[in-house]
Amino acid sequence: MDENKFKMRPRKFALDIIRLVEDLPKSKSTDVIGRQIIRSATSVGANYRSACRAQSPADMIAKLKLVEEEADESIYWLELLVEADIIPAERSADLSKEANELLAMTVASIKTLRKKSASLNPKPPIANRQS
């Protein structure tokens, strides 16, 4: 998947989460969870955009780790909404699937970047390192 297509997926995910939160019943708990899930879901795309502008592979990995954390947190809040009987599992199924796919693609990207970075900057054997 190219970068532009991937940029659109987190944006759509965030918009879908916003729509979900707007449809939640009004209560103290849904207000708190709603704010949390909007924050984490919108951060997925924002941090991915930031990663696309990284200054180095290490910087990109660090920013993608934020994407990973926010996607995982979004999954948590979706699970909590279902387990608290606030929304039916069917309502969160597509959102959970998308969050899991975004998470998996991000983890795969991090692994690929780490491998590339390691092959570009191999460490000298311990005996040859200077103290």
SULPEUR-V528331 format. One record per pair of residues at least 12 apart in sequence whose ideal C-beta (glycine too) atoms are under 10 Angstrom apart, sorted by the first residue. I is the first residue (numbers start at 1). J is the second residue. Records with the same first field share a line. If there is no record, write none. Layout:
BEGIN
I=J ; J
END
This chain:
BEGIN
1=105
3=48 ; 49 ; 52
4=52
6=45 ; 48 ; 52 ; 102 ; 105 ; 106 ; 109
7=45 ; 48 ; 49 ; 52
8=45
9=44 ; 45 ; 48 ; 98 ; 101 ; 102 ; 105
10=41 ; 42 ; 43 ; 44 ; 45 ; 46 ; 47 ; 48 ; 49 ; 67 ; 70 ; 71 ; 74 ; 98 ; 99 ; 102 ; 106
11=42 ; 44 ; 45 ; 46 ; 48 ; 49
12=45 ; 98
13=41 ; 42 ; 44 ; 45 ; 71 ; 74 ; 94 ; 95 ; 98 ; 99 ; 101 ; 102
14=37 ; 38 ; 40 ; 41 ; 42 ; 43 ; 44 ; 45 ; 46 ; 74
15=41 ; 42 ; 45
16=41 ; 94 ; 95 ; 98 ; 99
17=34 ; 37 ; 38 ; 39 ; 40 ; 41 ; 42 ; 44 ; 74 ; 77 ; 78 ; 95 ; 98 ; 99
18=34 ; 37 ; 38 ; 41 ; 42
19=95
20=34 ; 37 ; 38 ; 41 ; 78 ; 81 ; 87 ; 91 ; 92 ; 95
21=33 ; 34 ; 35 ; 36 ; 37 ; 38 ; 41 ; 77 ; 81
22=34 ; 38
23=87 ; 91
24=37 ; 81 ; 86 ; 87 ; 91
25=86 ; 87
27=86
29=80 ; 81 ; 84 ; 86
30=81 ; 84 ; 86 ; 87
33=77 ; 78 ; 80 ; 81 ; 84 ; 86
34=77 ; 81 ; 86
35=77
36=73 ; 74 ; 76 ; 77 ; 80
37=73 ; 74 ; 75 ; 76 ; 77 ; 78 ; 80 ; 81 ; 95 ; 99
38=74 ; 77
39=70 ; 73 ; 74 ; 77
40=69 ; 70 ; 71 ; 72 ; 73 ; 74 ; 75 ; 76 ; 77 ; 78 ; 99
41=70 ; 71 ; 73 ; 74 ; 75 ; 77 ; 78 ; 95 ; 98 ; 99 ; 102
42=70 ; 74
43=66 ; 67 ; 69 ; 70 ; 71 ; 73 ; 74
44=66 ; 67 ; 68 ; 69 ; 70 ; 71 ; 72 ; 73 ; 74 ; 98 ; 99 ; 102 ; 103 ; 106
45=67 ; 70 ; 102
46=66 ; 67 ; 70
47=62 ; 63 ; 64 ; 65 ; 66 ; 67 ; 68 ; 69 ; 70 ; 71 ; 106
48=63 ; 64 ; 66 ; 67 ; 70 ; 71 ; 102 ; 105 ; 106 ; 109
49=63 ; 67
50=62 ; 63 ; 64 ; 66 ; 67
51=63 ; 64 ; 65 ; 66 ; 67 ; 106 ; 109 ; 110 ; 113
52=64
54=113
56=117
57=113 ; 114 ; 116 ; 117 ; 118 ; 120 ; 121
58=113 ; 114 ; 117 ; 121
60=109 ; 110 ; 113 ; 117
61=109 ; 110 ; 111 ; 113 ; 114 ; 117
62=110
64=105 ; 106 ; 107 ; 109 ; 110 ; 113
65=106 ; 107 ; 110
66=106
67=102 ; 103 ; 105 ; 106 ; 107 ; 109 ; 110
68=102 ; 103 ; 104 ; 105 ; 106 ; 107 ; 109 ; 110
69=103 ; 106
70=99 ; 102 ; 103 ; 106
71=98 ; 99 ; 100 ; 101 ; 102 ; 103 ; 104 ; 105 ; 106 ; 107
72=99 ; 100 ; 102 ; 103 ; 106 ; 107
73=99
74=95 ; 96 ; 98 ; 99 ; 100 ; 102 ; 103
75=92 ; 95 ; 96 ; 98 ; 99 ; 100 ; 102 ; 103
76=99
77=92 ; 99
78=91 ; 92 ; 93 ; 95 ; 96 ; 99 ; 100
79=92 ; 96
80=92
81=95
82=96
END
